[in-house]
Amino acid sequence: LPASWPGGHVTRLTAVIPSVVAALLTVFVVYRLGREMWDPATGRYAAAVAATTQGLFVHARVPMPDMMLTACGALSLWVLYRMRRRQPGRAWLAFYAALAAGFWTQGPAGLMPLGVALAYGLVRRRAEPLGWLRLGTGVLVLAGLVAPWIVAASLPETHAFGQTVAVD
C-alpha cells in the first residue's frame, strides 16, 4: 500500500487509509452528480445521505477493496453522465480509465458501469447512435490498461503471491 511505504510496513492505520480516501471520493462524486443533475442543495443532501449510509460508513473503516470499487464505480458513472450531458470531449477517456481502476481493484466486477453504459446506449439507440460512448477506441484503451492484470493473474507464481497478500 502506498500509505505504508513511508513507514516501511503496514499498520492498522495505513491499511485503512485507501478505504477512507475512497469513501471521501465517493461522497464527493455523489455531491457532484447531485449538483450537476439538479442543483447545489440536491448535491449537498445526496452527499449527506451517502456519507451517513451504513455501508459506506462501515466499509470506509475496513481495509478491503470494496470501498475502492465503489469509488471507481461512482466515478465512472459521474464521468458517464458528463459524457452524455455536458462535456463529451475527453470524458470518454476518464470513463474507461475509471473502469480500468475498478478492474484493478477487484477484477471483472469493476466493469459493471460499462454494462450500465451499454444498456443506456441500447435503450436510447433510436434517438441517438452509440458513437458518444466511443466503444471501439474505449475498449482498446481499457484492454491496454487491464492487460497487465490479466498477464499477472496468469503467471505460475500468482497463487504464492495471492497467499502472501491474503495471509501475511
Secondary structure, DSSP 4 states (H G I P E B T S, - for coil): -GGGTTTTS--HHHHHHHHHHHHHHHHHHHHHHHHHHT-HHHHHHHHHHHHHSHHHHHHTTS-STHHHHHHHHHHHHHHHHHHHHT--TTHHHHHHHHHHHHHHHHGGGGGHHHHHHHHHHHHTTTTS-GGGG-HHHHHHHHHHHHHHHHHHHHSTTHHHHHHHHHH-
